[in-house]
Amino acid sequence: MPGEFFSGVACLIRGFGFWRRRPAVMMLGLVPAAIVFALMVAGLIALGFSLPALVDWLTPFDETWPDPWPTVISAATGAAILAMAIVLAAVTFTALTLAVGDPFYERIWRAAEQDSGGIVPESGAGFWRAVRSSLGLIGLGILTAFGVGLVGFVPVVGGLLAPSLGVVLSGRLLAVELSARAFDARGIPGPAQRTLRRGIRWRLLGFGVATQLLYLIPLGAVFTMPAAVAGSTFLARTALDVASASGRNGRTNSTTN
């Protein structure tokens, strides 16, 4: 399991290697990422300034409670809101950036496909597929954020568990969405994509968690986004290779038996 997890991280590292091999193509990916990142930062700054007032508004019932319960409740509420913000910011940034920058990211995806060798699809899934997928990602992000927010109210451990869970769940959502381009370009339907991802579930998680953690670094999301698009292509090709190898092994075993 750890080896598979870090193999997913390695896919992202390989994506960063594209900054050296294909700098011109990767630079194109900075433009939409920087625009959406500025909007996300503005929203998070606004949330930061309004967080104390928001916590007070959500917890008026604890004013008459004895110490230390008002402090505990306020801390849990703040942690829950921050955990929700981590999830929503990550998925919204990725969804909007992929939709706005679809032509740029298709060029990165194609370069990564060519670098991987083998048959390269003639075209990507298209702009409107990117829009539909982005809206679906935001919807899943909202549901996930509420679930993570509820975890924040778990006594004692909620304040630490909620942000950690937010990183893991949002990372997986990112990995699923980013890897979908390579599958969609091959005309692979949703159920078959889920089957392919189950074959590399720990690599998928490693890739997603690493991407999410880099998103948390100042300006990290901007420079990570092009690398994540390239890296997710390698991840998807790994899933296809694993499925192909499993199929060959299955046929060999059937012939032997």
Stockholm file with secondary structure:
# STOCKHOLM 1.0

chainA/1-257         MPGEFFSGVACLIRGFGFWRRRPAVMMLGLVPAAIVFALMVAGLIALGFSLPALVDWLTPFDETWPDPWPTVISAATGAAILAMAIVLAAVTFTALTLAVGDPFYERIWRAAEQDSGGIVPESGAGFWRAVRSSLGLIGLGILTAFGVGLVGFVPVVGGLLAPSLGVVLSGRLLAVELSARAFDARGIPGPAQRTLRRGIRWRLLGFGVATQLLYLIPLGAVFTMPAAVAGSTFLARTALDVASASGRNGRTNSTTN
#=GR chainA/1-257 SS CHHHHHHHHHHHHHHHTHHHHCHHHHHHTHHHHHHHHHHHHHHHHHHHHHHHHHHHHHCGGGTTSCTTHHHHHHHHHHHHHHHHHHHHHHHHHHHHHHHHTHHHHHHHHHHHHHHHCSCCCSSCSCHHHHHHHHHHHHHHHHHHHHHHHHHTTSTTTHHHHHHHHHHHHHHHHHHHHHHHHHHHHTTCCHHHHHHHHHTTHHHHHHHHHHHHHHHTSTTHHHHHHHHHHHHHHHHHHHHHHHHHHHHHHHHHHHHHC
#=GC SS_cons         CHHHHHHHHHHHHHHHTHHHHCHHHHHHTHHHHHHHHHHHHHHHHHHHHHHHHHHHHHCGGGTTSCTTHHHHHHHHHHHHHHHHHHHHHHHHHHHHHHHHTHHHHHHHHHHHHHHHCSCCCSSCSCHHHHHHHHHHHHHHHHHHHHHHHHHTTSTTTHHHHHHHHHHHHHHHHHHHHHHHHHHHHTTCCHHHHHHHHHTTHHHHHHHHHHHHHHHTSTTHHHHHHHHHHHHHHHHHHHHHHHHHHHHHHHHHHHHHC
//
